[in-house]
Amino acid sequence: MTKLRQVKVLHGHGLSMVDAVRQIGISRHMFYRWRKQSGEMNRAQLSRRKDLEKEKERRRRAVSDLTLENLVLTEAARGNF
């Protein structure tokens, strides 16, 4: 986020986008990928997004664990152990 802001400021001071990106030390492709991912979000929105992604991953693991546990119990109930 900080680097995106730095590029925006340098570009505003008259540097071309390519020169601004080069000056902060990242590739053009990385800059455009970061910009595409974050869009025009502010810090609070990015923080919220990261929190939601962590929660989503936690829930995905919980469902996976429960599914595996369910399969084991199903096999045990059939007597195929």
Distance bins in CASP14 RR format, pairs under 12 A and 6 or more apart:
PFRMAT RR
TARGET T0000
AUTHOR 0000-0000-0000
RMODE 2
METHOD distances of the structure
MODEL  1
1 7 0 0 0 0 0 1 0 0 0 0 0
1 8 0 0 0 0 0 1 0 0 0 0 0
1 34 0 0 0 0 1 0 0 0 0 0 0
1 35 0 0 0 0 0 1 0 0 0 0 0
1 37 0 0 0 0 0 1 0 0 0 0 0
1 38 1 0 0 1 0 0 0 0 0 0 0
1 39 0 0 0 0 0 1 0 0 0 0 0
1 40 0 0 0 0 0 1 0 0 0 0 0
1 41 0 0 0 0 1 0 0 0 0 0 0
1 42 0 0 0 0 1 0 0 0 0 0 0
1 43 1 0 0 1 0 0 0 0 0 0 0
1 44 0 0 0 0 0 1 0 0 0 0 0
1 45 0 0 0 0 0 1 0 0 0 0 0
1 46 1 0 0 1 0 0 0 0 0 0 0
1 47 0 0 0 0 1 0 0 0 0 0 0
1 49 0 0 0 0 0 1 0 0 0 0 0
1 50 0 0 0 0 0 1 0 0 0 0 0
2 8 0 0 0 0 0 1 0 0 0 0 0
2 9 0 0 0 0 0 1 0 0 0 0 0
2 24 0 0 0 0 1 0 0 0 0 0 0
2 26 0 0 0 0 0 1 0 0 0 0 0
2 34 0 0 0 0 0 1 0 0 0 0 0
2 38 0 0 0 0 0 1 0 0 0 0 0
2 43 0 0 0 0 1 0 0 0 0 0 0
2 46 0 0 0 0 0 1 0 0 0 0 0
3 9 0 0 0 0 0 1 0 0 0 0 0
3 10 0 0 0 0 0 1 0 0 0 0 0
3 20 0 0 0 0 0 1 0 0 0 0 0
3 21 0 0 0 0 1 0 0 0 0 0 0
3 23 0 0 0 0 0 1 0 0 0 0 0
3 24 1 0 1 0 0 0 0 0 0 0 0
3 25 0 0 0 0 1 0 0 0 0 0 0
3 26 1 0 0 1 0 0 0 0 0 0 0
3 27 0 0 0 0 0 1 0 0 0 0 0
3 30 0 0 0 0 1 0 0 0 0 0 0
3 31 1 0 0 1 0 0 0 0 0 0 0
3 33 0 0 0 0 0 1 0 0 0 0 0
3 34 1 0 0 1 0 0 0 0 0 0 0
3 35 0 0 0 0 0 1 0 0 0 0 0
3 38 0 0 0 0 0 1 0 0 0 0 0
4 10 0 0 0 0 0 1 0 0 0 0 0
4 11 0 0 0 0 0 1 0 0 0 0 0
4 17 0 0 0 0 0 1 0 0 0 0 0
4 20 0 0 0 0 0 1 0 0 0 0 0
4 21 0 0 0 0 1 0 0 0 0 0 0
4 24 0 0 0 0 1 0 0 0 0 0 0
4 26 0 0 0 0 1 0 0 0 0 0 0
4 30 0 0 0 0 0 1 0 0 0 0 0
4 31 1 0 0 1 0 0 0 0 0 0 0
4 32 0 0 0 0 0 1 0 0 0 0 0
4 33 0 0 0 0 0 1 0 0 0 0 0
4 34 1 0 1 0 0 0 0 0 0 0 0
4 35 1 0 0 1 0 0 0 0 0 0 0
4 36 0 0 0 0 0 1 0 0 0 0 0
4 37 0 0 0 0 1 0 0 0 0 0 0
4 38 1 0 0 1 0 0 0 0 0 0 0
4 39 0 0 0 0 1 0 0 0 0 0 0
4 40 0 0 0 0 1 0 0 0 0 0 0
4 41 0 0 0 0 1 0 0 0 0 0 0
4 42 0 0 0 0 0 1 0 0 0 0 0
4 43 0 0 0 0 0 1 0 0 0 0 0
4 46 0 0 0 0 0 1 0 0 0 0 0
5 11 0 0 0 0 0 1 0 0 0 0 0
5 12 0 0 0 0 0 1 0 0 0 0 0
5 20 0 0 0 0 0 1 0 0 0 0 0
5 24 0 0 0 0 1 0 0 0 0 0 0
5 31 0 0 0 0 0 1 0 0 0 0 0
5 34 0 0 0 0 0 1 0 0 0 0 0
5 35 0 0 0 0 0 1 0 0 0 0 0
5 38 0 0 0 0 0 1 0 0 0 0 0
5 40 0 0 0 0 0 1 0 0 0 0 0
5 41 0 0 0 0 0 1 0 0 0 0 0
5 42 0 0 0 0 0 1 0 0 0 0 0
5 43 0 0 0 0 0 1 0 0 0 0 0
5 46 0 0 0 0 0 1 0 0 0 0 0
6 12 0 0 0 0 0 1 0 0 0 0 0
6 13 0 0 0 0 0 1 0 0 0 0 0
6 15 0 0 0 0 0 1 0 0 0 0 0
6 20 1 0 0 1 0 0 0 0 0 0 0
6 21 0 0 0 0 1 0 0 0 0 0 0
6 22 0 0 0 0 0 1 0 0 0 0 0
6 23 0 0 0 0 1 0 0 0 0 0 0
6 24 1 0 1 0 0 0 0 0 0 0 0
6 25 0 0 0 0 1 0 0 0 0 0 0
6 26 0 0 0 0 1 0 0 0 0 0 0
6 31 0 0 0 0 0 1 0 0 0 0 0
6 34 0 0 0 0 0 1 0 0 0 0 0
7 13 0 0 0 0 0 1 0 0 0 0 0
7 14 0 0 0 0 0 1 0 0 0 0 0
7 15 0 0 0 0 1 0 0 0 0 0 0
7 16 0 0 0 0 0 1 0 0 0 0 0
7 17 1 0 0 1 0 0 0 0 0 0 0
7 18 0 0 0 0 0 1 0 0 0 0 0
7 19 0 0 0 0 1 0 0 0 0 0 0
7 20 1 0 1 0 0 0 0 0 0 0 0
7 21 1 0 1 0 0 0 0 0 0 0 0
7 22 0 0 0 0 1 0 0 0 0 0 0
7 23 0 0 0 0 1 0 0 0 0 0 0
7 24 1 0 0 1 0 0 0 0 0 0 0
7 25 0 0 0 0 1 0 0 0 0 0 0
7 26 0 0 0 0 1 0 0 0 0 0 0
7 27 0 0 0 0 0 1 0 0 0 0 0
7 28 0 0 0 0 0 1 0 0 0 0 0
7 30 0 0 0 0 0 1 0 0 0 0 0
7 31 1 0 0 1 0 0 0 0 0 0 0
7 32 0 0 0 0 0 1 0 0 0 0 0
7 34 0 0 0 0 1 0 0 0 0 0 0
7 35 0 0 0 0 1 0 0 0 0 0 0
8 14 0 0 0 0 0 1 0 0 0 0 0
8 15 0 0 0 0 0 1 0 0 0 0 0
8 17 0 0 0 0 1 0 0 0 0 0 0
8 20 0 0 0 0 1 0 0 0 0 0 0
8 21 0 0 0 0 0 1 0 0 0 0 0
8 24 0 0 0 0 0 1 0 0 0 0 0
8 31 0 0 0 0 0 1 0 0 0 0 0
8 34 0 0 0 0 0 1 0 0 0 0 0
8 35 0 0 0 0 1 0 0 0 0 0 0
8 38 0 0 0 0 0 1 0 0 0 0 0
8 39 0 0 0 0 0 1 0 0 0 0 0
8 40 0 0 0 0 0 1 0 0 0 0 0
9 15 0 0 0 0 1 0 0 0 0 0 0
9 20 0 0 0 0 1 0 0 0 0 0 0
9 23 0 0 0 0 0 1 0 0 0 0 0
9 24 0 0 0 0 1 0 0 0 0 0 0
10 16 0 0 0 0 1 0 0 0 0 0 0
10 17 0 0 0 0 1 0 0 0 0 0 0
10 18 0 0 0 0 0 1 0 0 0 0 0
10 19 1 0 0 1 0 0 0 0 0 0 0
10 20 1 1 0 0 0 0 0 0 0 0 0
10 21 0 0 0 0 1 0 0 0 0 0 0
10 22 0 0 0 0 1 0 0 0 0 0 0
10 23 1 0 0 1 0 0 0 0 0 0 0
10 24 1 0 0 1 0 0 0 0 0 0 0
10 25 0 0 0 0 0 1 0 0 0 0 0
10 31 0 0 0 0 0 1 0 0 0 0 0
11 17 1 0 1 0 0 0 0 0 0 0 0
11 18 0 0 0 0 1 0 0 0 0 0 0
11 19 0 0 0 0 1 0 0 0 0 0 0
11 20 1 0 1 0 0 0 0 0 0 0 0
11 21 0 0 0 0 1 0 0 0 0 0 0
11 22 0 0 0 0 0 1 0 0 0 0 0
11 23 0 0 0 0 0 1 0 0 0 0 0
11 24 0 0 0 0 0 1 0 0 0 0 0
11 31 0 0 0 0 0 1 0 0 0 0 0
11 35 0 0 0 0 0 1 0 0 0 0 0
12 19 0 0 0 0 0 1 0 0 0 0 0
12 20 0 0 0 0 1 0 0 0 0 0 0
13 19 0 0 0 0 0 1 0 0 0 0 0
13 20 0 0 0 0 1 0 0 0 0 0 0
13 23 0 0 0 0 0 1 0 0 0 0 0
14 20 0 0 0 0 1 0 0 0 0 0 0
14 23 0 0 0 0 0 1 0 0 0 0 0
15 21 0 0 0 0 1 0 0 0 0 0 0
15 22 0 0 0 0 1 0 0 0 0 0 0
15 23 1 0 0 1 0 0 0 0 0 0 0
15 24 0 0 0 0 0 1 0 0 0 0 0
16 22 0 0 0 0 1 0 0 0 0 0 0
16 23 0 0 0 0 0 1 0 0 0 0 0
16 28 0 0 0 0 0 1 0 0 0 0 0
17 23 0 0 0 0 0 1 0 0 0 0 0
17 24 0 0 0 0 0 1 0 0 0 0 0
17 28 0 0 0 0 1 0 0 0 0 0 0
17 31 0 0 0 0 1 0 0 0 0 0 0
17 32 0 0 0 0 1 0 0 0 0 0 0
17 35 0 0 0 0 0 1 0 0 0 0 0
18 24 0 0 0 0 0 1 0 0 0 0 0
18 25 0 0 0 0 0 1 0 0 0 0 0
18 26 0 0 0 0 0 1 0 0 0 0 0
18 27 0 0 0 0 0 1 0 0 0 0 0
18 28 1 0 0 1 0 0 0 0 0 0 0
18 29 0 0 0 0 0 1 0 0 0 0 0
18 31 0 0 0 0 1 0 0 0 0 0 0
18 32 0 0 0 0 0 1 0 0 0 0 0
19 25 0 0 0 0 0 1 0 0 0 0 0
19 28 0 0 0 0 0 1 0 0 0 0 0
19 31 0 0 0 0 0 1 0 0 0 0 0
20 26 0 0 0 0 0 1 0 0 0 0 0
20 28 0 0 0 0 0 1 0 0 0 0 0
20 31 0 0 0 0 1 0 0 0 0 0 0
21 27 1 0 0 1 0 0 0 0 0 0 0
21 28 1 0 1 0 0 0 0 0 0 0 0
21 29 0 0 0 0 1 0 0 0 0 0 0
21 30 0 0 0 0 1 0 0 0 0 0 0
21 31 1 0 1 0 0 0 0 0 0 0 0
21 32 0 0 0 0 1 0 0 0 0 0 0
21 33 0 0 0 0 0 1 0 0 0 0 0
21 34 0 0 0 0 0 1 0 0 0 0 0
21 35 0 0 0 0 0 1 0 0 0 0 0
22 28 0 0 0 0 1 0 0 0 0 0 0
22 30 0 0 0 0 0 1 0 0 0 0 0
22 31 0 0 0 0 1 0 0 0 0 0 0
23 31 0 0 0 0 0 1 0 0 0 0 0
24 30 0 0 0 0 0 1 0 0 0 0 0
24 31 0 0 0 0 1 0 0 0 0 0 0
24 34 0 0 0 0 0 1 0 0 0 0 0
25 31 0 0 0 0 1 0 0 0 0 0 0
26 32 0 0 0 0 0 1 0 0 0 0 0
26 33 0 0 0 0 1 0 0 0 0 0 0
26 34 0 0 0 0 1 0 0 0 0 0 0
26 35 0 0 0 0 0 1 0 0 0 0 0
27 33 0 0 0 0 1 0 0 0 0 0 0
27 34 0 0 0 0 0 1 0 0 0 0 0
28 34 0 0 0 0 0 1 0 0 0 0 0
28 35 0 0 0 0 0 1 0 0 0 0 0
29 35 0 0 0 0 0 1 0 0 0 0 0
29 36 0 0 0 0 0 1 0 0 0 0 0
30 36 0 0 0 0 0 1 0 0 0 0 0
30 37 0 0 0 0 0 1 0 0 0 0 0
31 37 0 0 0 0 0 1 0 0 0 0 0
31 38 0 0 0 0 0 1 0 0 0 0 0
32 38 0 0 0 0 0 1 0 0 0 0 0
32 39 0 0 0 0 0 1 0 0 0 0 0
33 39 0 0 0 0 0 1 0 0 0 0 0
34 41 0 0 0 0 0 1 0 0 0 0 0
34 46 0 0 0 0 0 1 0 0 0 0 0
35 41 0 0 0 0 0 1 0 0 0 0 0
37 46 0 0 0 0 1 0 0 0 0 0 0
37 49 0 0 0 0 1 0 0 0 0 0 0
37 50 0 0 0 0 0 1 0 0 0 0 0
37 53 0 0 0 0 0 1 0 0 0 0 0
38 45 0 0 0 0 1 0 0 0 0 0 0
38 46 1 0 0 1 0 0 0 0 0 0 0
38 47 0 0 0 0 0 1 0 0 0 0 0
38 49 0 0 0 0 1 0 0 0 0 0 0
38 50 0 0 0 0 0 1 0 0 0 0 0
39 45 0 0 0 0 1 0 0 0 0 0 0
39 46 0 0 0 0 1 0 0 0 0 0 0
39 49 0 0 0 0 0 1 0 0 0 0 0
40 46 0 0 0 0 0 1 0 0 0 0 0
41 47 0 0 0 0 1 0 0 0 0 0 0
41 48 0 0 0 0 1 0 0 0 0 0 0
41 49 1 0 0 1 0 0 0 0 0 0 0
41 50 0 0 0 0 0 1 0 0 0 0 0
42 48 0 0 0 0 1 0 0 0 0 0 0
42 49 0 0 0 0 0 1 0 0 0 0 0
43 49 0 0 0 0 0 1 0 0 0 0 0
43 50 0 0 0 0 0 1 0 0 0 0 0
44 50 0 0 0 0 0 1 0 0 0 0 0
44 51 0 0 0 0 0 1 0 0 0 0 0
45 51 0 0 0 0 0 1 0 0 0 0 0
45 52 0 0 0 0 0 1 0 0 0 0 0
46 52 0 0 0 0 0 1 0 0 0 0 0
46 53 0 0 0 0 0 1 0 0 0 0 0
47 53 0 0 0 0 0 1 0 0 0 0 0
47 54 0 0 0 0 0 1 0 0 0 0 0
48 54 0 0 0 0 0 1 0 0 0 0 0
48 55 0 0 0 0 0 1 0 0 0 0 0
49 55 0 0 0 0 0 1 0 0 0 0 0
49 56 0 0 0 0 0 1 0 0 0 0 0
50 56 0 0 0 0 0 1 0 0 0 0 0
50 57 0 0 0 0 0 1 0 0 0 0 0
51 57 0 0 0 0 0 1 0 0 0 0 0
51 58 0 0 0 0 0 1 0 0 0 0 0
52 58 0 0 0 0 0 1 0 0 0 0 0
52 59 0 0 0 0 0 1 0 0 0 0 0
53 59 0 0 0 0 0 1 0 0 0 0 0
53 60 0 0 0 0 0 1 0 0 0 0 0
54 60 0 0 0 0 0 1 0 0 0 0 0
54 61 0 0 0 0 0 1 0 0 0 0 0
55 61 0 0 0 0 0 1 0 0 0 0 0
55 62 0 0 0 0 0 1 0 0 0 0 0
56 62 0 0 0 0 0 1 0 0 0 0 0
56 63 0 0 0 0 0 1 0 0 0 0 0
57 63 0 0 0 0 0 1 0 0 0 0 0
57 64 0 0 0 0 0 1 0 0 0 0 0
58 64 0 0 0 0 0 1 0 0 0 0 0
58 65 0 0 0 0 0 1 0 0 0 0 0
59 65 0 0 0 0 0 1 0 0 0 0 0
59 66 0 0 0 0 0 1 0 0 0 0 0
60 66 0 0 0 0 0 1 0 0 0 0 0
60 67 0 0 0 0 0 1 0 0 0 0 0
61 67 0 0 0 0 0 1 0 0 0 0 0
61 68 0 0 0 0 0 1 0 0 0 0 0
62 68 0 0 0 0 0 1 0 0 0 0 0
62 69 0 0 0 0 0 1 0 0 0 0 0
63 69 0 0 0 0 0 1 0 0 0 0 0
63 70 0 0 0 0 0 1 0 0 0 0 0
64 70 0 0 0 0 0 1 0 0 0 0 0
64 71 0 0 0 0 0 1 0 0 0 0 0
65 71 0 0 0 0 0 1 0 0 0 0 0
65 72 0 0 0 0 0 1 0 0 0 0 0
66 72 0 0 0 0 0 1 0 0 0 0 0
66 73 0 0 0 0 0 1 0 0 0 0 0
67 73 0 0 0 0 0 1 0 0 0 0 0
67 74 0 0 0 0 0 1 0 0 0 0 0
68 74 0 0 0 0 0 1 0 0 0 0 0
68 75 0 0 0 0 0 1 0 0 0 0 0
69 75 0 0 0 0 0 1 0 0 0 0 0
69 76 0 0 0 0 0 1 0 0 0 0 0
70 76 0 0 0 0 0 1 0 0 0 0 0
70 77 0 0 0 0 0 1 0 0 0 0 0
71 77 0 0 0 0 0 1 0 0 0 0 0
71 78 0 0 0 0 0 1 0 0 0 0 0
71 80 0 0 0 0 0 1 0 0 0 0 0
72 78 0 0 0 0 0 1 0 0 0 0 0
72 79 0 0 0 0 0 1 0 0 0 0 0
72 80 0 0 0 0 0 1 0 0 0 0 0
72 81 0 0 0 0 1 0 0 0 0 0 0
73 79 0 0 0 0 0 1 0 0 0 0 0
73 80 0 0 0 0 0 1 0 0 0 0 0
73 81 0 0 0 0 0 1 0 0 0 0 0
74 80 0 0 0 0 1 0 0 0 0 0 0
74 81 0 0 0 0 0 1 0 0 0 0 0
75 81 1 0 0 1 0 0 0 0 0 0 0
END
